[in-house]
Amino acid sequence: MTTDASTAGDDHIVLLGVKGGPAIRPGSQMPTAQLVVLGGQRIVVDAGLGVTRALCDQGVHLPTLQTIVITHLHSDHYIELGPLLHTAWTAGLKTTVTVYGPAGLERYWQAFLDAMQDDIALRIMDEGRVDLAGLVQIRVLDAAHDVDLGDVCMRAMRNDHPPLVDSFALRFDGGGGRLCLSGDTAYLPALAEFARGVDLLVHEALLPSGVDALVAATGNGDNRLRHHLLRSHTAADDVGRIARDAGVGCLALTHFVPDGLAGFSDDDWIALTRKTWAGPLIIGKDGMRIDLKHPIKSLQV
């Protein structure tokens, strides 16, 4: 392992981007990405817009990347995967990065290599770099099999994020910590068993009262976006039910829908979640670090 800032200290997660959806606007946060540091391993989960800069802001030396996980193929979760890997390569990446994700992710990666083939070939010839394609292994994420990442066990569970089928929640156990990430999902009571007893549950959250305002802000007038949001995401009070039924140590909200719209604040998320969850609660922010052993110290509300 490296000794850069991202590996120092206790097991933790950094919420690199906490906005739900791909659009950014003045006042919004950045789309989804997380950095999990657990059991001596460092794992990037999702690669939304801004992930490369966010990792650097956490002191990550990009050529040391080893493991990336993509939870599903919505653009706000993988649009910057190619640029992240390419930027790490230009910064000196020479070792293999393993990328776990749904079937179809390999098409994205091959298309990115094709789109950048002139630049890649030129840099190999002119700068003496190794071939980028040979440094990246794409592996299909499989809910039926655990993945051993050194001393960390990663488990995947299909969640409920229609119309996608291959969309996953993740659980990490290792070192001194237990962590569950919901991914994007509708209310899924089975997730409580998957997350049973973890130190920290990081769960996406929907504010139903903000859906119409978000739809209006996008200019989408045919109601399909509204339907998607309501059937594919979890209202904050239902998130609280999952945390309560799972007996988690702490709950952190992320992937906020909506985010960055006037008229909505942290108080709205807190009020709705508190209807069902009385335990430690964190309202996620871009760049927030949450220590797994002492999450309550990370902006508890």
Salt bridges, closest charged atoms under 4 A:
ASP4 OD2 - ARG42 NH1 2.97
ASP46 OD2 - HIS77 ND1 2.88
ASP57 OD1 - ARG53 NE 3.12
ASP76 OD2 - HIS77 NE2 3.43
ASP76 OD2 - HIS255 NE2 3.31
ASP119 OD2 - HIS86 NE2 2.83
ASP119 OD1 - ARG123 NE 2.95
GLU127 OE2 - ARG123 NH1 2.84
GLU127 OE1 - ARG129 NE 2.59
ASP142 OD2 - HIS145 ND1 2.60
ASP166 OD1 - ARG158 NH2 2.54
ASP173 OD1 - ARG171 NE 2.86
ASP184 OD2 - HIS72 NE2 3.42
ASP184 OD2 - HIS77 NE2 3.02
ASP184 OD2 - HIS161 NE2 3.65
ASP184 OD2 - HIS255 NE2 2.98
GLU193 OE1 - ARG196 NH2 2.89
ASP199 OD1 - ARG178 NH2 3.59
GLU204 OE1 - HIS233 ND1 2.54
ASP212 OD1 - ARG226 NE 2.59
ASP222 OD2 - ARG224 NH2 2.60
ASP237 OD2 - ARG241 NH1 3.72
ASP238 OD1 - ARG241 NH1 2.62
ASP245 OD1 - ARG244 NE 3.13
ASP266 OD1 - LYS285 NZ 2.86
ASP291 OD1 - ARG289 NE 2.81
